[in-house]
Structures are given as C-alpha cells and as structure tokens.
C-alpha cells in the first residue's frame, strides 16, 4: 500500500498542541501537509472568506482564515491531490447533533465532502471537574493519545474497508484516557439529540448557556447507548459516520400547498 497523502487542518489554530500531536502521529506513515488557520477559529462553523492570506509554515501553510477556507484552499490550490482531509484534534468534544453545524473542526470535514474527498474530524473530550478548569487540561501531546491512536487506525483502514462508500465523513470524539487508564474501546454512534440551551434576558443583555456540559459533568444525561455523548462520557471512542449534504424527501403536505399556491 502506498503512503497516503493527507491535508491536515483544524480550528484551534496551527500552533495548538492537539494539531501538532496529530501531525506527528500521522506523519509516521503518511505524507501530511498542514493547511490550518493561523489563529484560533473555534465555533465558526462553515464561515467562508473571499481572501485568505497564506504564510508558509514548517508543517505546511498557515491561513488567515477559517477551517472551511483551509479545506477549499488546500484542495483547490495548495495540495490538490491528497487522498483525505483530517481535521483536529480539537480540544473539547464536538458531540450532539446541534453542535455539528457550529464546529469549525467538523465543518472542515464537511467541506471536503463536496469535493468527494474522504474526511475525518477528530475531537478530544476533556471532562470538567477536579482542581483545574477544563481549558487548563490537555496541555501536552500525551493527553491526546487516544485521539491520535484512533486517527491513525481510521486513516489506515477506513477507506480500504469501504467505509466512505456509505458515508461522507467520520466525526470522531475520543476520551482523554480509557477506563482505569487503559486503551479505550471504539463504538460506532449517532449524534445525540439532547438539546439544553437556555437564554435569560436581563438589563439589556441575553445570556446564552449550554447546560449539556454541566449535565455531562454530573452524569445527568439521558442519552441512550449508541449515541456519541454516551460513548465518550463512559470512556469510549465515538465514531459517527455522517453525510454532508442536507437530505430531503417528498412531503405530501408541502406538495399540496405548492399546488394551491396561485389559487
């Protein structure tokens, strides 16, 4: 088997620890070209630019743009002949159906699907609680080992196994470590449907809050087995096979409305 070529991007920025950990892991068996945002572009979704300044970087290219920009720029101009796009490793999980459209990490993989290029989005679940805030955890490459191991396995085996004949991209979320510190199991999942956003209006300001993360910390989640959130909370690597285009089907009620539109 020839060495695969990979466009590597993310949304935390090209200098992030998770990005370098993934670059090093994939470079052990693949030809990896980084095309990643120069700065943190978290939660920008599929936001696009019209111009994105490119700077050469020791790993490839840094763009003054979004993750979606990086995928388009890479596949169209900077490294157009790659076999796969890999996005990550995001520090923080990208789980739940409502999160997918917000995530820059996932959006880079979605963008690749429109080029008919297989893609994998990777994120690390960093649990809250303990002495440190979650954002002060996962500061070294070793903290990302479950995600890099899953990435390497899937990059090597998913396409030859025919996985991308049935989906456009994989959304992968890994725990910081498996139960009792051992390797984590892998589970095929679907995105959770749990949605618990709240909003409070006070003194001219609306405060938006996602209660899901608090519920995850306490274990108060109703997500059934087989969902991405349940898998990562219980210490497994979640792999969701997804499609990028919006799906549609015939809808008799809407057909009837369209037929009477001009009456």
N, C-alpha and C positions, 0 to 999 in steps of 0.2 A: 504493500500500500504506500503510495507517495505521500510526502509530507503535506498536510492540509494547509491552506493559506487562510488567515483569519484577519478580519477587520475588527479591532477591539476598541470599544467606546464605553462611555458611562455617563452618569450625570453628576457625580460628586466632584468631577474635575480630574485632569490628567495626573495631578500630583497626589491624589488620595492613596491611602495605604491599601485599600481593597483593590484598587486598579492595578497597582504595582504587583501585589500578590498574585493576581490573576494573570497578568502579563508574564511573570516569571514562570508560573506553573504551566501555562500553555506553550511557552517558548521551548520547553523541554522536548516537545515532539511536533511543533507546528511553526510555520512561518507567520509571525504575528506583526501586524502593522497597527500602531495606535493612531486613531483619529478621534480625539476626545476633546471635550470642552476645556478651555484654558482655566476656567473658574467654575465654582460650584453652580450647577444649573438644576438643582433638585426641584421636583414637583412642577416642572414647566410643561409637562405633557408633550404634545406634538407641535409645540410652538416652532415656527419657522422664521428664518431671516431671509433677507434678499441679498445681503452681502455679509460674508464672514471672513475676517482677516485670518490668514493661516501663518503659523510660525513653525519652523522646523524644530523638532524635539528629539532628544536622544532615543525615544521609543517610537517616533514616527512624526505625527503632526498634532499641534495644539490649535484649536479653532476658537475664535472669539464668537461663539455661537452655541446653539442648543444641541442636545443629543440627536434629535431628528436631523438637524443641519449636518452633523458629523456623518450620519449614515448616508445621506444623499451625496455629500461632498466626497466621501470615500468611495462609494460605489460608482459614482459618475466620473470622478476626476483624479482622485489621489491614489486609489488602489482598486481599480475596477474589476479585476479578475479574481477576487477572493472567492473561496468556497463557502464561507459562512461569516455571519456577523455575530459577535458575542458582546454583550453589554453588561458591565458590572465591574467589580462586585459592589453593589450599593450597600452602604452602612445603614441598616434599617430595612425591615421586611417590606415587600410590596405584595401584600396579600389582600384578598377580598375583591369582589367584582367592582366595587365602587372606586377602588384605588387605581385600577389598571389604566384608566384614561388620564389620570393625573401624573403618573410616574414618568419621569424622563428616562429612567432605565428601561422600562417596558416599552416606551414609545420608540426608542431607537430600534428595538427588535421589530416592532410593528411596521416601522418604515421600511425595513429590509424586506418584509413580506411582499410589498408592492413591486419589488424588483425580482421577485421569485428567488430570493436568496434565503436559505435556512438561517434561523437566528435563535439565539438563546439569551434570555435576560436572567441575571443572577443577583440575588439579594441575600443579605445576612440578617437573620432575626437576632436583635440584641435586646434581651429581656431587661425590663426596668426592675428596680428594687435593689436592695443592698446599700452599701456605703457610697457608691458612685452613681451619679446620674447616667442614664443610658448613653448619652452622647460622649461621655468620657471613657467609655469602654471600647473594646475592639480597636486598640491603637497600634497593634503590631501585626505583621503578616501571619503569625501563628494563629491568631484569633479567627482567621478566615479559612482555616484548613478544611473544614467540612465543605465549604462552598467551592474552594479550588479543586478538591477531590471530585466533587460531583460534576463540576465543569469539565474537567479533564476526561472523565468517564463518558459523559454525554457527547462531547465533541468527537471523541474517538468512535463511538458506537452508534449514536442515534441515526445518523444518515445511512450508514451501511445496513442498518436493521430495517429501514423503510419507514422510520418514524415520521419524516417530513412529507411522506406521501399522503398522510392523513391529517396533518396539521401544518400551520404556517410557522409557528414559533413555540418555544417552551418557556414558560415562566417558572423559574426555579427559586425556591427560598430554602435556605439552609440554617440550622441552628448553629450557635457558636460551638457547641460540642454535643456529642451524643449522650444518652443516659449513662451516668456514672463515668463520664469522661471517655467512653469508648466510641468507636465509629458509629455514626448514625445510619439507620435504615433509610431506604428511599421508598416513597409512596407516590403513586400517580393520583392526582387530586383534581378537583374542580374548584373554581374560585368561590369562596364563601359569599352568601347573600346577606349576611348580617350587616346592617347599616345603623349606626347610632350617633349621627351628627346632631348636635344641638346648637341653637343660637339664642342669645339673650341681648335685648336692646336696652341700653342704659346710658343716659347722658350723651345722646348723640352718637353712640358707638355700638355696633353689633359685634359681640364676641362669639366667634365660632369655635366649637370644641368637638373633638372626636373622642367619644367615650370608649371606643373599642379598645384602645391601648390600655386604659385603666382596667377594663374587664379582663384583658389578657393577663395582666399582672396578678390579679387575684384568682384567676382560673374561672371567672364567671362568664363563660362563653357557651352559648347554646349550639355552636357549630357541630354538626354531626360528623362522624367518622367519614373520611373520604374528601373532606374539604381542606383547602390549603392551610387555613388558620389552625384547625385542629391538629394537623400534622406537625407544624413547626412548634406549636406550644408543647406538644408531647415529645419533642426532641427528634423528629424525623425530617428528612429532606423531602420537601414538597415539589413535585414536578407536575405542572398543569399544561397539557397540550392544547394550544389555542389557535384560533383563526383570526386573521386581521380584518378583512372587510366586514362591514355590517351586514348581517344576514337579513333576508326578507322572504315573505311568502304571501300567497294570495289571501286576501282578507275580505270575506263576503260582505261584511257590514260596510267597509270602505268602498268596495266596488259599487254597492247600491247608492251610496252618497254621490260618487262621481257621476253615475248615470243620471241623476236628477239635478245636477249642478246648475244647468241652464234652464230648468223648468220654472 
